[in-house]
Amino acid sequence: MGPPKPSIAISQQAFDEMVKENIDDLQMDPTEALQDAIETLTLQGVDLSGIVTCKEDPVIRSLDRLKQLDSDWTERIADRKDVDEVVDLLDELTELCLMEGSGNAAIGTRNGGIELVCSVCSNHRGGSDRVLGSGLKALASLIHDVQSGDMFQRSGGPKMVMAILSDSSQSSNILNGGFSVVAAAATGNEIVKESFMELKIDELMFQILRTRDKGSIHSLYDAIRVLLTPDDNRVVYGYARRFAKIGIAEVLVDSLKEGLNSPSLVSATITLKAVAVNDEICRSIAESGGVDALLQCIDDSGEQGNENVARVCCSLLCKLAGSDANKSAIVQKGGMDRLIKLAARFSDDPSVLQEVMSIIAVLSLRSPDNAARAIEAGAGDLAIQAMQSFPGAHQMQRNACLMIRNLAVRNPENRQAAFFRHFGLFPSWNIWWITILLNNGIEKFIRKARENHESCNSAATDALRDLGLDDYNK
């Protein structure tokens, strides 16, 4: 664990006075005085984020010039040169704020950056698309935590951004910038989320998704996912139902139907998973062709070796499989065989294997027939090979245990498996495959997973029990 985050705050004025005292009272030169103040306050646990610690800070310089240009904007008609300078300043501010570990975003917000850029965007609404595009990107880079999201809210940011997005439905640059602001401001901030939902951003998103090239507005998908991130499950699930009700799920399924040729396939798939929060929505996605599209994408991702598409499509399919109606559809469409085939193509990638086993576990839950289909397809061999090959992949090991448990648990005759194995008898197909698994060493791999990974403890114990082992808890 790293050191605790500093919690003591200090104002810019107090910091500047401390530096001045070092110069005046201790006769330090300016550079030494500044460094001493920084080191002393850091040792005392003071949070210096947002404090200007150099004489000519580039963020402050950009904000000062931008403020001057913005204050003059309404008093005269700006020429092309002014527009170019505003765009350059906004782009510079974005670059500075996105510098990892620089603290520039905090400096910008602490010195009025969010309020200023909101003003710039408001003044240019209906004017220069270049200024609006750069302004929205700068605003998204400044909003970096809940507090800066609150500043955006108090500055009238949600209404301003919604107005710009509504006016600019033909500009991909402005749309991407605007939805980047939505994603940044709504992250972890329920008040901002509520503001955007009250302004009916879901309806605007639906219109844009329905009428535009979906691949050109990648930040829209990020915005939807953030709005549906469960900071408060009661509210967010209500938002997801609103999104589904107006038809966004069906529009996202259309992106899946375009297959690997769609530039928005991964984003649409991840977003659709965020929308699929209940059985009704999962069934509606399947009825819109979502299961067929996903299975085709899974086939294509295996053939083309695209592990990213394979992972996200399997993850969504697992979510949809939570609906009992969808389970039957997936299996009837050859889902088990197609998943095992995918696993064979990505046998060296535990991140894909764990997703495949997660789906099979869900499909087999409370369904002996589906469990039998899974075994026929090769799920048992998959578990043995994967657990043997990747002993350190804790999530994959856990998913393998869960899959084995669900494949075995629903058949009452499993309870007699140990007895029949003792006498070398195989009275049923189910006990036969369990015996094959045990003879091939699955018990050893399950026990090793439990021993090596705390997260596997419960799943491994359940798997051993439902394989008919008396000493499952040892």
PyMOL commands that set and color helices and strands:
alter all, ss='L'
color gray80, all
select helices_A, chain A and resi 12-24+30-43+58-73+80-97+104-110+113-123+129-142+146-154+157-167+172-186+190-198+201-211+214-216+218-227+233-245+248-257+259-261+265-275+279-287+290-304+307-320+324-332+335-345+350-364+368-377+379-389+394-409+412-422+429-439+442-452+454-466
alter helices_A, ss='H'
color red, helices_A
deselect
rebuild
show_as cartoon
